[in-house]
Amino acid sequence: MSTASPGKINPERKITERKQIALLGAFCLFLSAVEYMIPKPLPFMRIGIANFPVMLSCDVLSFPAFLLLIFIKAIGQALITGTLFSYIFLFSITGTFFSAVLMYLLRCLFKDRVTFIGIGTAGAVVSNFSQLALAYVFIFKDSVRYIAPPFLAAGLVTGIVLGIFCEVFAGKSQWFKRVRGEKLRVRSKE
């Protein structure tokens, strides 16, 4: 039983959330390593499988913990790919941040009315648009219009596929159901 006073974070909840960040962060890094082995048509283009734990975390982490996970994912991905001190990191962190925040907001604001398919698709599109904006400003200028259609189409397809996979996982995973249920119980007590 919790002895935390109102307005204070329960110490047990804080420890549990740290464990969830560690688990989801490790999963992000593992999927980043797998994704790194898949050939890319453009240096900053990824299929986004490392966003799978990020999408799940929308339902199980508080917003500050979610932002920490995003930071861990972005830095870890840059270390794995060797792009930490390159322009590619700028593309990655921008796309990751904007898509992740949008996915979290959509999931929180619309609760169960927006599925993982919806947030995956929205996240992929926002990530791609933010990266195309950077590509326009820093690299390609007007030539960005040539890479935009295939880049956006690929993002749309991968966002939908990842969303479907996430939806199936969330429906079948006992771990996810337990962790999500714990978060819902904590919110109802607050």
One Martini backbone bead per residue (centre of mass of N, CA, C, O) as a GRO file, in nm:
protein
  190
    1MET     BB    1   0.098   0.035   0.020
    2SER     BB    2   0.063   0.367  -0.007
    3THR     BB    3   0.234   0.675   0.150
    4ALA     BB    4   0.178   0.895  -0.033
    5SER     BB    5   0.127   1.210  -0.082
    6PRO     BB    6  -0.035   1.446  -0.210
    7GLY     BB    7   0.149   1.543  -0.508
    8LYS     BB    8   0.322   1.292  -0.488
    9ILE     BB    9   0.544   1.059  -0.583
   10ASN     BB   10   0.551   0.738  -0.592
   11PRO     BB   11   0.821   0.539  -0.532
   12GLU     BB   12   0.720   0.281  -0.672
   13ARG     BB   13   0.648   0.416  -0.941
   14LYS     BB   14   0.931   0.523  -1.005
   15ILE     BB   15   1.070   0.247  -1.023
   16THR     BB   16   0.887   0.124  -1.238
   17GLU     BB   17   0.945   0.340  -1.454
   18ARG     BB   18   1.248   0.289  -1.476
   19LYS     BB   19   1.220  -0.002  -1.573
   20GLN     BB   20   1.060   0.068  -1.828
   21ILE     BB   21   1.272   0.247  -1.957
   22ALA     BB   22   1.493   0.033  -1.972
   23LEU     BB   23   1.341  -0.174  -2.141
   24LEU     BB   24   1.252   0.014  -2.379
   25GLY     BB   25   1.537   0.118  -2.442
   26ALA     BB   26   1.662  -0.156  -2.512
   27PHE     BB   27   1.463  -0.216  -2.740
   28CYS     BB   28   1.540   0.024  -2.915
   29LEU     BB   29   1.839  -0.057  -2.952
   30PHE     BB   30   1.793  -0.329  -3.079
   31LEU     BB   31   1.620  -0.224  -3.322
   32SER     BB   32   1.840  -0.033  -3.427
   33ALA     BB   33   2.043  -0.256  -3.499
   34VAL     BB   34   1.860  -0.400  -3.699
   35GLU     BB   35   1.804  -0.149  -3.882
   36TYR     BB   36   2.105  -0.098  -3.963
   37MET     BB   37   2.113  -0.369  -4.151
   38ILE     BB   38   1.923  -0.217  -4.330
   39PRO     BB   39   1.895  -0.094  -4.622
   40LYS     BB   40   1.933   0.244  -4.758
   41PRO     BB   41   1.850   0.490  -4.992
   42LEU     BB   42   1.895   0.693  -4.752
   43PRO     BB   43   2.073   0.802  -4.484
   44PHE     BB   44   1.794   0.918  -4.319
   45MET     BB   45   1.645   0.651  -4.387
   46ARG     BB   46   1.388   0.478  -4.209
   47ILE     BB   47   1.151   0.238  -4.099
   48GLY     BB   48   1.096   0.243  -3.763
   49ILE     BB   49   1.117  -0.007  -3.554
   50ALA     BB   50   1.217   0.163  -3.296
   51ASN     BB   51   0.908   0.273  -3.243
   52PHE     BB   52   0.760   0.049  -3.095
   53PRO     BB   53   0.825   0.122  -2.793
   54VAL     BB   54   0.716   0.410  -2.815
   55MET     BB   55   0.422   0.339  -2.866
   56LEU     BB   56   0.380   0.176  -2.606
   57SER     BB   57   0.465   0.415  -2.404
   58CYS     BB   58   0.206   0.588  -2.430
   59ASP     BB   59   0.053   0.381  -2.213
   60VAL     BB   60   0.302   0.362  -1.963
   61LEU     BB   61   0.403   0.663  -1.959
   62SER     BB   62   0.504   0.944  -1.871
   63PHE     BB   63   0.605   1.225  -2.018
   64PRO     BB   64   0.893   1.248  -1.897
   65ALA     BB   65   0.963   0.949  -1.951
   66PHE     BB   66   0.916   0.962  -2.254
   67LEU     BB   67   1.138   1.171  -2.317
   68LEU     BB   68   1.369   0.994  -2.216
   69LEU     BB   69   1.329   0.769  -2.420
   70ILE     BB   70   1.380   0.943  -2.670
   71PHE     BB   71   1.668   1.017  -2.596
   72ILE     BB   72   1.780   0.731  -2.583
   73LYS     BB   73   1.712   0.654  -2.872
   74ALA     BB   74   1.869   0.877  -3.024
   75ILE     BB   75   2.150   0.829  -2.902
   76GLY     BB   76   2.171   0.524  -2.948
   77GLN     BB   77   2.135   0.532  -3.255
   78ALA     BB   78   2.385   0.712  -3.307
   79LEU     BB   79   2.592   0.514  -3.186
   80ILE     BB   80   2.530   0.269  -3.367
   81THR     BB   81   2.567   0.442  -3.652
   82GLY     BB   82   2.775   0.692  -3.622
   83THR     BB   83   2.590   0.995  -3.610
   84LEU     BB   84   2.624   1.203  -3.373
   85PHE     BB   85   2.836   1.410  -3.555
   86SER     BB   86   2.595   1.463  -3.765
   87TYR     BB   87   2.339   1.549  -3.973
   88ILE     BB   88   2.171   1.290  -3.922
   89PHE     BB   89   2.103   1.348  -3.626
   90LEU     BB   90   1.921   1.589  -3.681
   91PHE     BB   91   1.710   1.427  -3.834
   92SER     BB   92   1.649   1.216  -3.615
   93ILE     BB   93   1.569   1.400  -3.371
   94THR     BB   94   1.344   1.551  -3.513
   95GLY     BB   95   1.165   1.314  -3.601
   96THR     BB   96   1.139   1.183  -3.324
   97PHE     BB   97   1.018   1.414  -3.160
   98PHE     BB   98   0.766   1.491  -3.329
   99SER     BB   99   0.640   1.208  -3.348
  100ALA     BB  100   0.627   1.137  -3.046
  101VAL     BB  101   0.455   1.371  -2.944
  102LEU     BB  102   0.216   1.316  -3.126
  103MET     BB  103   0.155   1.028  -3.032
  104TYR     BB  104   0.106   1.097  -2.736
  105LEU     BB  105  -0.121   1.303  -2.776
  106LEU     BB  106  -0.317   1.123  -2.929
  107ARG     BB  107  -0.340   0.903  -2.708
  108CYS     BB  108  -0.437   1.097  -2.478
  109LEU     BB  109  -0.677   1.257  -2.618
  110PHE     BB  110  -0.814   0.980  -2.773
  111LYS     BB  111  -0.729   0.720  -2.667
  112ASP     BB  112  -0.928   0.461  -2.808
  113ARG     BB  113  -0.981   0.613  -3.096
  114VAL     BB  114  -0.669   0.568  -3.137
  115THR     BB  115  -0.467   0.374  -3.287
  116PHE     BB  116  -0.163   0.249  -3.365
  117ILE     BB  117  -0.204   0.303  -3.661
  118GLY     BB  118  -0.256   0.607  -3.638
  119ILE     BB  119   0.006   0.687  -3.480
  120GLY     BB  120   0.208   0.564  -3.680
  121THR     BB  121   0.126   0.731  -3.925
  122ALA     BB  122   0.154   1.014  -3.804
  123GLY     BB  123   0.451   0.985  -3.715
  124ALA     BB  124   0.573   0.928  -3.996
  125VAL     BB  125   0.480   1.186  -4.138
  126VAL     BB  126   0.609   1.393  -3.943
  127SER     BB  127   0.895   1.292  -3.969
  128ASN     BB  128   0.920   1.335  -4.276
  129PHE     BB  129   0.855   1.637  -4.286
  130SER     BB  130   1.084   1.731  -4.100
  131GLN     BB  131   1.313   1.611  -4.277
  132LEU     BB  132   1.241   1.765  -4.538
  133ALA     BB  133   1.283   2.045  -4.422
  134LEU     BB  134   1.584   2.005  -4.363
  135ALA     BB  135   1.665   1.927  -4.651
  136TYR     BB  136   1.588   2.196  -4.772
  137VAL     BB  137   1.768   2.385  -4.598
  138PHE     BB  138   2.063   2.209  -4.604
  139ILE     BB  139   2.068   2.050  -4.904
  140PHE     BB  140   1.839   2.045  -5.160
  141LYS     BB  141   1.612   2.228  -5.168
  142ASP     BB  142   1.417   2.202  -5.448
  143SER     BB  143   1.495   1.886  -5.478
  144VAL     BB  144   1.303   1.761  -5.261
  145ARG     BB  145   1.064   1.689  -5.456
  146TYR     BB  146   1.196   1.411  -5.552
  147ILE     BB  147   1.200   1.263  -5.256
  148ALA     BB  148   0.920   1.296  -5.124
  149PRO     BB  149   0.726   1.077  -5.235
  150PRO     BB  150   0.887   0.816  -5.151
  151PHE     BB  151   0.928   0.898  -4.855
  152LEU     BB  152   0.625   0.923  -4.775
  153ALA     BB  153   0.533   0.644  -4.870
  154ALA     BB  154   0.720   0.479  -4.689
  155GLY     BB  155   0.617   0.599  -4.421
  156LEU     BB  156   0.325   0.512  -4.448
  157VAL     BB  157   0.370   0.209  -4.467
  158THR     BB  158   0.541   0.171  -4.206
  159GLY     BB  159   0.333   0.294  -4.012
  160ILE     BB  160   0.112   0.085  -4.062
  161VAL     BB  161   0.268  -0.175  -4.005
  162LEU     BB  162   0.359  -0.099  -3.718
  163GLY     BB  163   0.072  -0.054  -3.609
  164ILE     BB  164  -0.028  -0.340  -3.650
  165PHE     BB  165   0.183  -0.481  -3.477
  166CYS     BB  166   0.118  -0.322  -3.217
  167GLU     BB  167  -0.179  -0.407  -3.195
  168VAL     BB  168  -0.128  -0.710  -3.171
  169PHE     BB  169   0.060  -0.703  -2.929
  170ALA     BB  170  -0.134  -0.555  -2.730
  171GLY     BB  171  -0.355  -0.790  -2.748
  172LYS     BB  172  -0.139  -1.040  -2.650
  173SER     BB  173   0.013  -0.904  -2.418
  174GLN     BB  174   0.056  -0.948  -2.084
  175TRP     BB  175   0.254  -0.729  -2.008
  176PHE     BB  176   0.103  -0.486  -2.130
  177LYS     BB  177  -0.161  -0.521  -1.974
  178ARG     BB  178  -0.036  -0.490  -1.693
  179VAL     BB  179   0.105  -0.211  -1.727
  180ARG     BB  180  -0.144  -0.055  -1.820
  181GLY     BB  181  -0.320  -0.121  -1.573
  182GLU     BB  182  -0.136   0.018  -1.365
  183LYS     BB  183  -0.161   0.302  -1.481
  184LEU     BB  184  -0.470   0.326  -1.457
  185ARG     BB  185  -0.481   0.289  -1.148
  186VAL     BB  186  -0.305   0.533  -1.075
  187ARG     BB  187  -0.483   0.749  -1.212
  188SER     BB  188  -0.745   0.688  -1.041
  189LYS     BB  189  -0.602   0.771  -0.758
  190GLU     BB  190  -0.516   1.083  -0.840
   0.00000   0.00000   0.00000
